[in-house]
Amino acid sequence: FNENIRITQSSNDQKFPEIAIDNNYIHLSWVEVHGNNKNIMYSRSDDLGESFSEPIQINYINNNIIAYGHSGPKVSLYNNKVYITYTDDRNGYTSVYLNVSNDYGQTWQEETLISDTPYLNMYQDFGVDNNGNLHLIYYNYAANYNLADVRYRFSQAGDSGFNSSMALGVVNDSMEPCDCCQPDLEIDENGDIYALYRNNAQNVRDTYLAVKRHNMNGFSEYYQVSN
């Protein structure tokens, strides 16, 4: 490894960094903290990390970002597009928002709401498959702030929005995902979707996997992968 490169020159805290790399482009996002106020920042390198652009704020509405351990921004790439998701409580409940750049991060569209359940939504992960389709998972809480289910949403490449969310089917009376840990979403080259999460079965916590095959309408396979 070479010596460290300082990317931000600020007296404010810069926290929860996330990175995505495509050829010689390195895309970085993180949370900038001003007291109790937080915003989503972005910087990129187009020379393999030798230098980085001046950080910019990508969220248009200031100081509503919700971020702490396991809940910073997520960065995904497809061709010249950069996608950054995060949680924000501008409407009274924490929800998942998306900012998109269509030119490798030079300019950014205004954020859009991409979770579709009415109360608290948190711990999102986001991915783009080989065809440019968008995939989102997040934890959905009920009005009483208890975890209701884990949701999945899909947007086909070229569409202007997402399909209605569906439940992963991983919450029941005897076990539920730990609502303190970030799930992980991965998509393979066939379009199969894997959601990895920490599950609590009668106060014993292990890692589980939920699978949605590309030709299936929902998640249908569930595995305990730690013991």
N, C-alpha and C positions, 0 to 999 in steps of 0.2 A: 504494500500500500504506500502511496505517496503521502506527503504531509497534508494535514487538515487544511481545507479551504473554508474560510468564513464567508457565508453567503449573505447573512443579514448584518447590517451595521446599525443597531438600534439599542436604546436603553430599555425597551419594553421586552417582556418575556415572549419568546417564540417557541411554541410547543407542538407536540404531536405531528411530526413531519411524516409525509408519505411521498413515495417516489414511483415513477413509471418511466421506462426506458424504451426507445424505439430508434434503432440504428444509432446515429450520432446525437440524437436529441435526448436530453434528460429533463423530465418534467417534475417539479417539486411543488408540493402544497403543504401548508401548515396553518396553525392558529396563532395569530398575534394577539397578545393580551394587554389591555390597557385597564388596569384595576379590575373592575367587574365586567368590562366590555371586551368582546372578542370578535375578531373578523378573520375571514379566510384569505390567505395570501398565496401568491403564485410566483414562481420564478422558473426560468428554463435555461438550459445550456444547449447550444447548437454545435459545440466543438468538443464533445466527449468529456465535458466537465472541466475544461481548462478555465472557463469563465462562465458567469451566470448573469442573466438580465436583472435589471433593477426590480425588486419585488413590487408587485401590484396587488391591490385588494380586488377580488373578483365578485364578492357578494355586493349587490346594489343597495340593499337595506342594511344599515349599520347596526352593529352591537346587539344582535339577537342570537348569536351563535351559541349553541350548547356543545361544550366539549370538555371532556376529562378523560382519564385513562380508558383506552379501548374505544374512544368515540370521536376521533379526529376525522379529517377529510379522507376520502378515498379517490384515487386517481386511476382512470382507465383510458386507453388509447385505441383508435382505429383509423388507419390511414392518416389524414391530416387533422383529424378531430381529437380533441382532448375533453374528457368528461371528469368533472369533480363533483362528488356528492358530499353532503354534510347535514347535520341536524340544526334546526333553527326554531325558535318559539315565538315568532312575530305574531302568530294568530292565537296565542294563549296556550296552546299545547305544542310540545316539541314534535316537529314533523321533519320529513326528509326532503331536501331540496337538491336541485341539479343545476350547475352552470356548464355551458358548452362553449368551446372555441372551435371554429371551423378552419382555422389557419395556424395550426401548430402552437396555439397559445398566445398569439399576438393580440387578438381582440376577443372579447367575451360577451356572449349574450346574457341578458338578465336571467336570473335564476327562476326556475319553475318548481312548483310543488309536485313531487312524484310519489309520495305515499298517499293512500286513498282511504284510510280508516280514520274515524273521527276524533280519537283521543290521543294519548301519548304514543309516539312512534320513535323508537331508538335503535341503536346498535345495528346500523345498516351495513351491508356490503353490496358492491356493485361490480358488474363485469360486462364486457363486450365480447361476443363470440366472433368466429372467423368470417361470418357473413355481415357483421355490423349490427346485429340485433343486440338490444340492451336488456340486461337482467338485473333485478333488484331483489334483495331479501332484507327484511327488517323485523324487529320485535314489536308486536302490537299490544298495547295495554288497554284495559277497559276503563270505564269511568271511575272505578274504585282504585285505579293505579295498579291493579294486579295484572300480571301477564296473561293475556287472553289467548294469543296464538302467535305463530311466526308466519309472516306473509311473504308471498312471491309475486312480483309483477314482471311483465314482459312487454317490450316494444319492438316490433319488427322494423328492420331497416327501411327508412323512407317514410314511416308513419309519423304523424305529428304528436302522438301521445301514447300512453301505456294502456294495455288491457286491464280490466278489473283484477284486483289482487285475489289470490287464492291462498288458503292455509296449507302449510306444509304437512299438517297432520302429526306434529311431534309433541303436542301438549295434551295431557289427559289427567285424570284424577290422581294417578299414582306417580307421575313424573312430568317434569317440564324443564325446558332449557333454563340454565342459570341466567337470571336477568342482571348479571354483573359482568358478563364476559362477551366479547365480540365474536359473532359467528364468522365463518370464512366461506365465501362463495367461489367456486372454480368451475370452469367450463372446458371440456376437452374438445379435440379437433372434430369429433362427430356431432357436437352440439349437446351432449349429455351434461346435465347440471348436477353438481355436488355441493351440498350444504353441510359444513362441518360445525358442530356446536358442542358445548359442554352441557351435559344433561344431569338432572338431579332426580334420582330414583330413590325415594325413601331416605333422603339425606346422604346418599352415596353418589358422588359425582364422577362421571366418566365421559369420555369423548365418544360422540355418536356421529353417524353420517346418514343423511337423507339424500336420495338419488331420484332425479327425474330424467328419464330417457327422452331423447329428442323427438321420438314419435309417440310419446305418451302425453295425455292431457294434464297429468298431475304427478306428484311425487308418489312413488309406489314401493320403494325399497328403503329399508331402514336397517342400519347395522351398528352394533356396539364395536368400536375399533380400539378401545383401550380396556385393560382388565386390571 
